[in-house]
Amino acid sequence: MEKRNAYLNKLHENLTEYNAKLVEMKAKVAGVGADMKAEYLAQVENLERKRDDLVVKYGQLKESSEHAWDDVKVGTEKTWSELKDSIEKAVARFK
């Protein structure tokens, strides 16, 4: 149970971090040239959808039984990894 709680806490911390990065990215929209603004906003919206998917997975993980934990965790880790990679790429691209 301790490992489960530690994992959930780490996931929650990452969600908080990702939310902060998304807020930061949205704030930078004003400084983006008109030619890139649509692409930048589309990227932010895509990241928000991925973040929302992770929030859903996080909720499922919190509610999962001991038997379902491993299966739900695998899906959560995949979603988590996709969001992390996407945010890192977007931040690097729009620096």
N, C-alpha and C positions, 0 to 999 in steps of 0.2 A: 504494500500500500504506500510505503514511503517513496518508492521509485515512481509510482503513479503520480503522487502529489508533486514531486520534484519536476516531473515531466510537464505536468499541467502548469505549474508555476513558470517554468521556462518558456513554454508556449505563450502564456499570457504576457510575459515580459517582451517577447518578440512581437506580439501583436501590438503592444503599446509602442514599441520602437518603429514598426512599420507604419502605424498611423501617424506618428510624428514626421516620418520621412514623406509621407503622402501630403501632409499639410504643408510641409516645406516646399515640395514640388509645386503644389497649387499656387503658393505664394510667388513663385518664380515666373508664373505665366506672364505677368505684366512685363517682365524684362525680356521675353522671347520675341524675336522678330515676327512680323505678321505672317511671313512665309512658313514659319515653323510652328506657329501657335496651334493650328488645327492638329498637327501631328503630336505635339506635346500634350494637348488636352486629351486626345484619343489614348495616348499611352497612360496618362493618369487614370482615365476611366477604366482602362483594362486592368490596371493595378488594383483599383478599388474593387472591381469584380472578383479578382483573385483573393483579395483580402477578405471580402465577404464570404467567399467559399471557405476560407480558412476559419472564419468565425463560426460558420455552420459546423465544420468538422470538429472544432474545439468544443462546441456544445454537445455534439454527439459523443465525443470522447469522455467528457465529464459525466454523461448520463449512462455510458455503456457499462454493461455487467463485466464481471471478471472474465467470463467466457468470450465475450465479444471484443474485449479490450485490444487484443493483438491485431485483429482484423481492422478495427477502426483506426488503430494507431498507424498501420501501414498506409492507409489512405490519407490520413492526416499528415504524415511525414512527406508524402509525395506532393500534396498541396502546399505544405510549408516550404519545401525545397523550390518548387516552381515560383512561388511568390518571392522568396529571397533572391533567387537568380534574376527574376524579372526586375525587381527593384534595383539591384546592383547594376544591371545593364542600363536601365533607364537613367539612373543617377550619373553614370559614367558618360552616357551619350549626351545628356543635356547640361553638362557642367559648363 
